Amino acid sequence: MTSKPVSIDKPVSPVVYRDRAFISRTLVMRDGRLLQVSAHRVEAPDAEAQAFLDAHPDLERLPE
């Protein structure tokens, strides 16, 4: 029996974004997850959310 290589996903640190258009709103990802903007800020807890927010024209990634 051969074993398959197992890929271990490197954990991603949460990233904070600034919403340049709205003080508060709810962003809905394709998988149905909700990301809440509050005080112009929204946090992306994982790589999928980061990719979603990186592609959004109103949002800018804040320096860590």
PyMOL Python script that loads the backbone (N, CA, C, O; Angstrom):
from pymol import cmd

cmd.read_pdbstr("""\
ATOM      1  N   MET A   1       0.850  -1.174   0.000  1.00  0.00           N
ATOM      2  CA  MET A   1       0.000   0.000   0.000  1.00  0.00           C
ATOM      3  C   MET A   1       0.894   1.236   0.000  1.00  0.00           C
ATOM      4  O   MET A   1       1.830   1.342   0.793  1.00  0.00           O
ATOM      5  N   THR A   2       0.592   2.158  -0.894  1.00  0.00           N
ATOM      6  CA  THR A   2       1.361   3.399  -0.944  1.00  0.00           C
ATOM      7  C   THR A   2       0.588   4.488  -0.226  1.00  0.00           C
ATOM      8  O   THR A   2      -0.642   4.533  -0.266  1.00  0.00           O
ATOM      9  N   SER A   3       1.309   5.334   0.410  1.00  0.00           N
ATOM     10  CA  SER A   3       0.638   6.432   1.100  1.00  0.00           C
ATOM     11  C   SER A   3       0.710   7.683   0.237  1.00  0.00           C
ATOM     12  O   SER A   3       1.713   7.945  -0.426  1.00  0.00           O
ATOM     13  N   LYS A   4      -0.349   8.428   0.259  1.00  0.00           N
ATOM     14  CA  LYS A   4      -0.411   9.675  -0.492  1.00  0.00           C
ATOM     15  C   LYS A   4       0.247  10.771   0.331  1.00  0.00           C
ATOM     16  O   LYS A   4       0.112  10.801   1.554  1.00  0.00           O
ATOM     17  N   PRO A   5       0.953  11.667  -0.334  1.00  0.00           N
ATOM     18  CA  PRO A   5       1.497  12.799   0.419  1.00  0.00           C
ATOM     19  C   PRO A   5       0.367  13.678   0.929  1.00  0.00           C
ATOM     20  O   PRO A   5      -0.603  13.942   0.219  1.00  0.00           O
ATOM     21  N   VAL A   6       0.505  14.113   2.135  1.00  0.00           N
ATOM     22  CA  VAL A   6      -0.509  14.956   2.749  1.00  0.00           C
ATOM     23  C   VAL A   6       0.000  16.383   2.750  1.00  0.00           C
ATOM     24  O   VAL A   6       1.082  16.670   3.264  1.00  0.00           O
ATOM     25  N   SER A   7      -0.790  17.276   2.170  1.00  0.00           N
ATOM     26  CA  SER A   7      -0.393  18.678   2.192  1.00  0.00           C
ATOM     27  C   SER A   7      -0.966  19.330   3.445  1.00  0.00           C
ATOM     28  O   SER A   7      -2.148  19.195   3.759  1.00  0.00           O
ATOM     29  N   ILE A   8      -0.117  20.018   4.127  1.00  0.00           N
ATOM     30  CA  ILE A   8      -0.546  20.712   5.335  1.00  0.00           C
ATOM     31  C   ILE A   8      -0.628  22.194   4.996  1.00  0.00           C
ATOM     32  O   ILE A   8       0.373  22.829   4.664  1.00  0.00           O
ATOM     33  N   ASP A   9      -1.826  22.724   5.084  1.00  0.00           N
ATOM     34  CA  ASP A   9      -2.017  24.138   4.793  1.00  0.00           C
ATOM     35  C   ASP A   9      -1.413  24.961   5.912  1.00  0.00           C
ATOM     36  O   ASP A   9      -1.684  24.740   7.093  1.00  0.00           O
ATOM     37  N   LYS A  10      -0.591  25.912   5.513  1.00  0.00           N
ATOM     38  CA  LYS A  10       0.011  26.810   6.479  1.00  0.00           C
ATOM     39  C   LYS A  10      -1.076  27.736   7.015  1.00  0.00           C
ATOM     40  O   LYS A  10      -1.808  28.345   6.234  1.00  0.00           O
ATOM     41  N   PRO A  11      -1.189  27.849   8.335  1.00  0.00           N
ATOM     42  CA  PRO A  11      -2.202  28.751   8.878  1.00  0.00           C
ATOM     43  C   PRO A  11      -1.951  30.192   8.422  1.00  0.00           C
ATOM     44  O   PRO A  11      -0.807  30.634   8.308  1.00  0.00           O
ATOM     45  N   VAL A  12      -3.022  30.896   8.169  1.00  0.00           N
ATOM     46  CA  VAL A  12      -2.928  32.270   7.703  1.00  0.00           C
ATOM     47  C   VAL A  12      -3.324  33.179   8.861  1.00  0.00           C
ATOM     48  O   VAL A  12      -4.333  32.953   9.529  1.00  0.00           O
ATOM     49  N   SER A  13      -2.520  34.202   9.085  1.00  0.00           N
ATOM     50  CA  SER A  13      -2.862  35.184  10.116  1.00  0.00           C
ATOM     51  C   SER A  13      -3.991  36.066   9.606  1.00  0.00           C
ATOM     52  O   SER A  13      -4.031  36.398   8.421  1.00  0.00           O
ATOM     53  N   PRO A  14      -4.908  36.449  10.488  1.00  0.00           N
ATOM     54  CA  PRO A  14      -5.982  37.358  10.062  1.00  0.00           C
ATOM     55  C   PRO A  14      -5.403  38.674   9.540  1.00  0.00           C
ATOM     56  O   PRO A  14      -4.388  39.163  10.036  1.00  0.00           O
ATOM     57  N   VAL A  15      -6.063  39.229   8.539  1.00  0.00           N
ATOM     58  CA  VAL A  15      -5.640  40.484   7.935  1.00  0.00           C
ATOM     59  C   VAL A  15      -6.796  41.474   8.053  1.00  0.00           C
ATOM     60  O   VAL A  15      -7.956  41.111   7.857  1.00  0.00           O
ATOM     61  N   VAL A  16      -6.472  42.722   8.375  1.00  0.00           N
ATOM     62  CA  VAL A  16      -7.491  43.767   8.511  1.00  0.00           C
ATOM     63  C   VAL A  16      -7.486  44.638   7.258  1.00  0.00           C
ATOM     64  O   VAL A  16      -6.434  44.986   6.724  1.00  0.00           O
ATOM     65  N   TYR A  17      -8.687  44.979   6.808  1.00  0.00           N
ATOM     66  CA  TYR A  17      -8.879  45.824   5.634  1.00  0.00           C
ATOM     67  C   TYR A  17      -9.646  47.074   6.035  1.00  0.00           C
ATOM     68  O   TYR A  17     -10.417  47.060   6.995  1.00  0.00           O
ATOM     69  N   ARG A  18      -9.429  48.151   5.297  1.00  0.00           N
ATOM     70  CA  ARG A  18     -10.164  49.395   5.489  1.00  0.00           C
ATOM     71  C   ARG A  18     -11.151  49.538   4.339  1.00  0.00           C
ATOM     72  O   ARG A  18     -10.788  49.414   3.169  1.00  0.00           O
ATOM     73  N   ASP A  19     -12.399  49.801   4.691  1.00  0.00           N
ATOM     74  CA  ASP A  19     -13.442  50.043   3.699  1.00  0.00           C
ATOM     75  C   ASP A  19     -13.465  51.546   3.424  1.00  0.00           C
ATOM     76  O   ASP A  19     -13.793  52.336   4.309  1.00  0.00           O
ATOM     77  N   ARG A  20     -13.120  51.935   2.211  1.00  0.00           N
ATOM     78  CA  ARG A  20     -13.051  53.347   1.852  1.00  0.00           C
ATOM     79  C   ARG A  20     -14.422  53.932   1.508  1.00  0.00           C
ATOM     80  O   ARG A  20     -14.558  55.150   1.391  1.00  0.00           O
ATOM     81  N   ALA A  21     -15.430  53.089   1.346  1.00  0.00           N
ATOM     82  CA  ALA A  21     -16.736  53.574   0.904  1.00  0.00           C
ATOM     83  C   ALA A  21     -17.796  53.600   2.009  1.00  0.00           C
ATOM     84  O   ALA A  21     -18.673  54.465   1.999  1.00  0.00           O
ATOM     85  N   PHE A  22     -17.727  52.674   2.950  1.00  0.00           N
ATOM     86  CA  PHE A  22     -18.784  52.551   3.957  1.00  0.00           C
ATOM     87  C   PHE A  22     -18.202  52.456   5.365  1.00  0.00           C
ATOM     88  O   PHE A  22     -17.125  51.899   5.576  1.00  0.00           O
ATOM     89  N   ILE A  23     -18.942  53.016   6.320  1.00  0.00           N
ATOM     90  CA  ILE A  23     -18.567  52.886   7.731  1.00  0.00           C
ATOM     91  C   ILE A  23     -18.935  51.500   8.220  1.00  0.00           C
ATOM     92  O   ILE A  23     -18.166  50.866   8.943  1.00  0.00           O
ATOM     93  N   SER A  24     -20.110  51.025   7.830  1.00  0.00           N
ATOM     94  CA  SER A  24     -20.534  49.676   8.213  1.00  0.00           C
ATOM     95  C   SER A  24     -21.361  49.076   7.087  1.00  0.00           C
ATOM     96  O   SER A  24     -22.118  49.770   6.409  1.00  0.00           O
ATOM     97  N   ARG A  25     -21.201  47.786   6.906  1.00  0.00           N
ATOM     98  CA  ARG A  25     -21.988  47.014   5.939  1.00  0.00           C
ATOM     99  C   ARG A  25     -21.650  45.549   6.117  1.00  0.00           C
ATOM    100  O   ARG A  25     -20.720  45.198   6.843  1.00  0.00           O
ATOM    101  N   THR A  26     -22.412  44.693   5.447  1.00  0.00           N
ATOM    102  CA  THR A  26     -22.167  43.260   5.463  1.00  0.00           C
ATOM    103  C   THR A  26     -21.772  42.826   4.062  1.00  0.00           C
ATOM    104  O   THR A  26     -22.476  43.107   3.092  1.00  0.00           O
ATOM    105  N   LEU A  27     -20.646  42.141   3.962  1.00  0.00           N
ATOM    106  CA  LEU A  27     -20.184  41.591   2.692  1.00  0.00           C
ATOM    107  C   LEU A  27     -20.497  40.103   2.689  1.00  0.00           C
ATOM    108  O   LEU A  27     -20.227  39.405   3.666  1.00  0.00           O
ATOM    109  N   VAL A  28     -21.064  39.620   1.594  1.00  0.00           N
ATOM    110  CA  VAL A  28     -21.457  38.212   1.484  1.00  0.00           C
ATOM    111  C   VAL A  28     -20.520  37.524   0.501  1.00  0.00           C
ATOM    112  O   VAL A  28     -20.438  37.899  -0.669  1.00  0.00           O
ATOM    113  N   MET A  29     -19.813  36.510   0.997  1.00  0.00           N
ATOM    114  CA  MET A  29     -18.916  35.741   0.143  1.00  0.00           C
ATOM    115  C   MET A  29     -19.723  34.728  -0.661  1.00  0.00           C
ATOM    116  O   MET A  29     -20.881  34.456  -0.344  1.00  0.00           O
ATOM    117  N   ARG A  30     -19.112  34.174  -1.699  1.00  0.00           N
ATOM    118  CA  ARG A  30     -19.814  33.206  -2.570  1.00  0.00           C
ATOM    119  C   ARG A  30     -20.308  31.979  -1.820  1.00  0.00           C
ATOM    120  O   ARG A  30     -21.329  31.393  -2.179  1.00  0.00           O
ATOM    121  N   ASP A  31     -19.572  31.587  -0.763  1.00  0.00           N
ATOM    122  CA  ASP A  31     -19.982  30.404  -0.001  1.00  0.00           C
ATOM    123  C   ASP A  31     -21.040  30.736   1.053  1.00  0.00           C
ATOM    124  O   ASP A  31     -21.442  29.867   1.827  1.00  0.00           O
ATOM    125  N   GLY A  32     -21.493  32.008   1.082  1.00  0.00           N
ATOM    126  CA  GLY A  32     -22.543  32.407   2.004  1.00  0.00           C
ATOM    127  C   GLY A  32     -22.045  33.005   3.310  1.00  0.00           C
ATOM    128  O   GLY A  32     -22.840  33.503   4.107  1.00  0.00           O
ATOM    129  N   ARG A  33     -20.749  32.962   3.534  1.00  0.00           N
ATOM    130  CA  ARG A  33     -20.222  33.548   4.766  1.00  0.00           C
ATOM    131  C   ARG A  33     -20.377  35.053   4.740  1.00  0.00           C
ATOM    132  O   ARG A  33     -20.315  35.679   3.682  1.00  0.00           O
ATOM    133  N   LEU A  34     -20.579  35.627   5.911  1.00  0.00           N
ATOM    134  CA  LEU A  34     -20.749  37.061   6.053  1.00  0.00           C
ATOM    135  C   LEU A  34     -19.517  37.668   6.709  1.00  0.00           C
ATOM    136  O   LEU A  34     -18.995  37.138   7.690  1.00  0.00           O
ATOM    137  N   LEU A  35     -19.063  38.783   6.154  1.00  0.00           N
ATOM    138  CA  LEU A  35     -17.966  39.541   6.743  1.00  0.00           C
ATOM    139  C   LEU A  35     -18.525  40.915   7.097  1.00  0.00           C
ATOM    140  O   LEU A  35     -19.068  41.608   6.237  1.00  0.00           O
ATOM    141  N   GLN A  36     -18.393  41.305   8.352  1.00  0.00           N
ATOM    142  CA  GLN A  36     -18.969  42.541   8.844  1.00  0.00           C
ATOM    143  C   GLN A  36     -17.953  43.682   8.823  1.00  0.00           C
ATOM    144  O   GLN A  36     -16.863  43.567   9.383  1.00  0.00           O
ATOM    145  N   VAL A  37     -18.321  44.768   8.179  1.00  0.00           N
ATOM    146  CA  VAL A  37     -17.528  45.991   8.210  1.00  0.00           C
ATOM    147  C   VAL A  37     -18.067  46.829   9.363  1.00  0.00           C
ATOM    148  O   VAL A  37     -19.271  47.069   9.452  1.00  0.00           O
ATOM    149  N   SER A  38     -17.182  47.271  10.237  1.00  0.00           N
ATOM    150  CA  SER A  38     -17.557  48.114  11.360  1.00  0.00           C
ATOM    151  C   SER A  38     -16.467  49.156  11.548  1.00  0.00           C
ATOM    152  O   SER A  38     -15.285  48.819  11.615  1.00  0.00           O
ATOM    153  N   ALA A  39     -16.859  50.413  11.633  1.00  0.00           N
ATOM    154  CA  ALA A  39     -15.906  51.522  11.776  1.00  0.00           C
ATOM    155  C   ALA A  39     -14.864  51.491  10.656  1.00  0.00           C
ATOM    156  O   ALA A  39     -13.672  51.690  10.892  1.00  0.00           O
ATOM    157  N   HIS A  40     -15.337  51.239   9.439  1.00  0.00           N
ATOM    158  CA  HIS A  40     -14.501  51.179   8.229  1.00  0.00           C
ATOM    159  C   HIS A  40     -13.545  49.984   8.212  1.00  0.00           C
ATOM    160  O   HIS A  40     -12.664  49.942   7.353  1.00  0.00           O
ATOM    161  N   ARG A  41     -13.675  49.027   9.105  1.00  0.00           N
ATOM    162  CA  ARG A  41     -12.729  47.911   9.170  1.00  0.00           C
ATOM    163  C   ARG A  41     -13.440  46.568   9.069  1.00  0.00           C
ATOM    164  O   ARG A  41     -14.549  46.382   9.569  1.00  0.00           O
ATOM    165  N   VAL A  42     -12.758  45.640   8.403  1.00  0.00           N
ATOM    166  CA  VAL A  42     -13.243  44.269   8.305  1.00  0.00           C
ATOM    167  C   VAL A  42     -12.029  43.353   8.378  1.00  0.00           C
ATOM    168  O   VAL A  42     -10.971  43.667   7.833  1.00  0.00           O
ATOM    169  N   GLU A  43     -12.187  42.220   9.053  1.00  0.00           N
ATOM    170  CA  GLU A  43     -11.083  41.282   9.216  1.00  0.00           C
ATOM    171  C   GLU A  43     -11.320  40.044   8.355  1.00  0.00           C
ATOM    172  O   GLU A  43     -12.426  39.505   8.303  1.00  0.00           O
ATOM    173  N   ALA A  44     -10.262  39.610   7.686  1.00  0.00           N
ATOM    174  CA  ALA A  44     -10.298  38.378   6.893  1.00  0.00           C
ATOM    175  C   ALA A  44      -9.568  37.299   7.689  1.00  0.00           C
ATOM    176  O   ALA A  44      -8.347  37.359   7.835  1.00  0.00           O
ATOM    177  N   PRO A  45     -10.303  36.315   8.203  1.00  0.00           N
ATOM    178  CA  PRO A  45      -9.683  35.318   9.072  1.00  0.00           C
ATOM    179  C   PRO A  45      -8.924  34.209   8.348  1.00  0.00           C
ATOM    180  O   PRO A  45      -8.142  33.492   8.972  1.00  0.00           O
ATOM    181  N   ASP A  46      -9.143  34.057   7.043  1.00  0.00           N
ATOM    182  CA  ASP A  46      -8.502  32.959   6.317  1.00  0.00           C
ATOM    183  C   ASP A  46      -8.149  33.385   4.893  1.00  0.00           C
ATOM    184  O   ASP A  46      -8.510  34.478   4.455  1.00  0.00           O
ATOM    185  N   ALA A  47      -7.452  32.525   4.189  1.00  0.00           N
ATOM    186  CA  ALA A  47      -6.955  32.842   2.840  1.00  0.00           C
ATOM    187  C   ALA A  47      -8.096  33.101   1.855  1.00  0.00           C
ATOM    188  O   ALA A  47      -7.980  33.974   0.995  1.00  0.00           O
ATOM    189  N   GLU A  48      -9.182  32.363   1.969  1.00  0.00           N
ATOM    190  CA  GLU A  48     -10.317  32.551   1.056  1.00  0.00           C
ATOM    191  C   GLU A  48     -10.945  33.931   1.251  1.00  0.00           C
ATOM    192  O   GLU A  48     -11.266  34.614   0.279  1.00  0.00           O
ATOM    193  N   ALA A  49     -11.117  34.334   2.498  1.00  0.00           N
ATOM    194  CA  ALA A  49     -11.676  35.660   2.787  1.00  0.00           C
ATOM    195  C   ALA A  49     -10.708  36.751   2.337  1.00  0.00           C
ATOM    196  O   ALA A  49     -11.141  37.790   1.839  1.00  0.00           O
ATOM    197  N   GLN A  50      -9.425  36.531   2.505  1.00  0.00           N
ATOM    198  CA  GLN A  50      -8.428  37.509   2.061  1.00  0.00           C
ATOM    199  C   GLN A  50      -8.477  37.692   0.554  1.00  0.00           C
ATOM    200  O   GLN A  50      -8.402  38.820   0.068  1.00  0.00           O
ATOM    201  N   ALA A  51      -8.601  36.610  -0.190  1.00  0.00           N
ATOM    202  CA  ALA A  51      -8.695  36.696  -1.650  1.00  0.00           C
ATOM    203  C   ALA A  51      -9.958  37.459  -2.051  1.00  0.00           C
ATOM    204  O   ALA A  51      -9.931  38.267  -2.979  1.00  0.00           O
ATOM    205  N   PHE A  52     -11.052  37.202  -1.357  1.00  0.00           N
ATOM    206  CA  PHE A  52     -12.309  37.892  -1.629  1.00  0.00           C
ATOM    207  C   PHE A  52     -12.160  39.393  -1.384  1.00  0.00           C
ATOM    208  O   PHE A  52     -12.576  40.198  -2.218  1.00  0.00           O
ATOM    209  N   LEU A  53     -11.572  39.776  -0.254  1.00  0.00           N
ATOM    210  CA  LEU A  53     -11.424  41.183   0.084  1.00  0.00           C
ATOM    211  C   LEU A  53     -10.364  41.864  -0.774  1.00  0.00           C
ATOM    212  O   LEU A  53     -10.507  43.041  -1.105  1.00  0.00           O
ATOM    213  N   ASP A  54      -9.303  41.147  -1.142  1.00  0.00           N
ATOM    214  CA  ASP A  54      -8.284  41.714  -2.032  1.00  0.00           C
ATOM    215  C   ASP A  54      -8.887  42.115  -3.374  1.00  0.00           C
ATOM    216  O   ASP A  54      -8.450  43.092  -3.982  1.00  0.00           O
ATOM    217  N   ALA A  55      -9.882  41.374  -3.840  1.00  0.00           N
ATOM    218  CA  ALA A  55     -10.495  41.634  -5.144  1.00  0.00           C
ATOM    219  C   ALA A  55     -11.554  42.740  -5.090  1.00  0.00           C
ATOM    220  O   ALA A  55     -12.019  43.198  -6.134  1.00  0.00           O
ATOM    221  N   HIS A  56     -11.935  43.170  -3.894  1.00  0.00           N
ATOM    222  CA  HIS A  56     -12.995  44.169  -3.758  1.00  0.00           C
ATOM    223  C   HIS A  56     -12.430  45.574  -3.991  1.00  0.00           C
ATOM    224  O   HIS A  56     -11.441  45.945  -3.359  1.00  0.00           O
ATOM    225  N   PRO A  57     -13.037  46.362  -4.882  1.00  0.00           N
ATOM    226  CA  PRO A  57     -12.474  47.673  -5.225  1.00  0.00           C
ATOM    227  C   PRO A  57     -12.533  48.711  -4.106  1.00  0.00           C
ATOM    228  O   PRO A  57     -11.751  49.661  -4.126  1.00  0.00           O
ATOM    229  N   ASP A  58     -13.428  48.563  -3.134  1.00  0.00           N
ATOM    230  CA  ASP A  58     -13.571  49.542  -2.055  1.00  0.00           C
ATOM    231  C   ASP A  58     -12.663  49.271  -0.861  1.00  0.00           C
ATOM    232  O   ASP A  58     -12.606  50.079   0.065  1.00  0.00           O
ATOM    233  N   LEU A  59     -11.960  48.154  -0.871  1.00  0.00           N
ATOM    234  CA  LEU A  59     -11.211  47.751   0.310  1.00  0.00           C
ATOM    235  C   LEU A  59      -9.706  47.810   0.067  1.00  0.00           C
ATOM    236  O   LEU A  59      -9.215  47.507  -1.020  1.00  0.00           O
ATOM    237  N   GLU A  60      -8.996  48.210   1.116  1.00  0.00           N
ATOM    238  CA  GLU A  60      -7.535  48.216   1.041  1.00  0.00           C
ATOM    239  C   GLU A  60      -6.975  47.484   2.256  1.00  0.00           C
ATOM    240  O   GLU A  60      -7.432  47.667   3.384  1.00  0.00           O
ATOM    241  N   ARG A  61      -5.993  46.667   1.996  1.00  0.00           N
ATOM    242  CA  ARG A  61      -5.339  45.903   3.060  1.00  0.00           C
ATOM    243  C   ARG A  61      -4.504  46.863   3.900  1.00  0.00           C
ATOM    244  O   ARG A  61      -3.743  47.666   3.361  1.00  0.00           O
ATOM    245  N   LEU A  62      -4.647  46.780   5.212  1.00  0.00           N
ATOM    246  CA  LEU A  62      -3.867  47.626   6.105  1.00  0.00           C
ATOM    247  C   LEU A  62      -2.553  46.931   6.448  1.00  0.00           C
ATOM    248  O   LEU A  62      -2.493  45.703   6.516  1.00  0.00           O
ATOM    249  N   PRO A  63      -1.506  47.718   6.664  1.00  0.00           N
ATOM    250  CA  PRO A  63      -0.223  47.101   7.053  1.00  0.00           C
ATOM    251  C   PRO A  63      -0.359  46.402   8.384  1.00  0.00           C
ATOM    252  O   PRO A  63      -1.124  46.814   9.256  1.00  0.00           O
ATOM    253  N   GLU A  64       0.399  45.344   8.517  1.00  0.00           N
ATOM    254  CA  GLU A  64       0.333  44.556   9.763  1.00  0.00           C
ATOM    255  C   GLU A  64       1.063  45.201  10.889  1.00  0.00           C
ATOM    256  O   GLU A  64       1.096  44.660  11.994  1.00  0.00           O
TER     257      GLU A  64
END
""", "prot")
cmd.dss("prot")
cmd.show_as("cartoon", "prot")
cmd.util.cbc("prot")
cmd.orient("prot")
